[in-house]
Amino acid sequence: MSDSGVTRVVLWCHPGSRSTAFELAIASDKSIQIIHEPFARAYFAGEERLCHEKYIRGPPLPGYRYKDIRVILEKSYPDKSAVFVKDGAYALGGRAHYKYIPHGYIHTFIVRNPKAAVLSAFRTAKKMFPTENNRDILVDACIDVCNMVPFFELYKYVTEELHQRPIVIDSQDLVNSPREIITKYCEATGLLFRESFLNWEPGNTEIFPEHTKTPAFKHVFGKAVDSSCFVHSFDSDIDVTELPEKLKQCIREYMPIYEEMASRKL
């Protein structure tokens, strides 16, 4: 059973949204219990894993069933001031698994222009699978995790069925006005703002489960782990000419989702 007095926040994301950098910023407060991508553990490594076959590495790991993840998230953390979870909405595996969403959490979302997010995910996939010559397999593996439709469906479930206030961060605003956005986020969630959320020590790998520290780790999380602050940038300048047409079509499909969620941003 969870502690009623401990603030519990989950940040739902889609790949390429700068969510790991945000997670590492929050992790700079050691009084906060960080739980990194628990449903992704079930999705990629658990006994019920649902991921694209390209991502499978070895036999499934015990203790990572979806019902196990809910137990982990709802357990007591009496020595912590708050619990902060970061996870991808895709990792829930659809509405059938919404029953495993933990009770007692404030649900928040970080969204990024899909041009930038999909391009980031595709480049990461190419680094993870450098010997894969079948471009279609790379594209399908990329779509498997960067699909924004499950992200939007979860957002609608939280706002329309759980009746929670939408708390949305636009990744572009986060990097360009971090103090303003993180202050608003803390006010909305009940987290205590820390100056370290703006400038943190790089190299924190403690929040990542050991099974994630594979040779692909540096390609997926390396840039975020090496970071120490949010760097000003403009996603509107992104050039996606290198992307296969199938991914460009995905961007066109995801853009209305981004625009609707961004219209509700902090």
Stockholm file with secondary structure:
# STOCKHOLM 1.0

chainA/1-266         MSDSGVTRVVLWCHPGSRSTAFELAIASDKSIQIIHEPFARAYFAGEERLCHEKYIRGPPLPGYRYKDIRVILEKSYPDKSAVFVKDGAYALGGRAHYKYIPHGYIHTFIVRNPKAAVLSAFRTAKKMFPTENNRDILVDACIDVCNMVPFFELYKYVTEELHQRPIVIDSQDLVNSPREIITKYCEATGLLFRESFLNWEPGNTEIFPEHTKTPAFKHVFGKAVDSSCFVHSFDSDIDVTELPEKLKQCIREYMPIYEEMASRKL
#=GR chainA/1-266 SS CCCTTSEEEEEEECTTSSHHHHHHHHTTSTTEEEEECHHHHHHHHSTTCCSCGGGCCSSCCTTCSHHHHHHHHHSCCTTCSEEEEEEEGGGGCSGGGGGGSCTTCEEEEEECCHHHHHHHHHHHHHHHSTTCCCHHHHHHHHHHHHCSHHHHHHHHIIIIISCCCCCEEEHHHHHHSHHHHHHHHHHHHCCCCCGGGTSCCSCCCTTSCGGGCSTTHHHHHHHHHHCCSCCCCCGGGCCCTTSCHHHHHHHHHHHHHHHHHHTTBC
#=GC SS_cons         CCCTTSEEEEEEECTTSSHHHHHHHHTTSTTEEEEECHHHHHHHHSTTCCSCGGGCCSSCCTTCSHHHHHHHHHSCCTTCSEEEEEEEGGGGCSGGGGGGSCTTCEEEEEECCHHHHHHHHHHHHHHHSTTCCCHHHHHHHHHHHHCSHHHHHHHHIIIIISCCCCCEEEHHHHHHSHHHHHHHHHHHHCCCCCGGGTSCCSCCCTTSCGGGCSTTHHHHHHHHHHCCSCCCCCGGGCCCTTSCHHHHHHHHHHHHHHHHHHTTBC
//
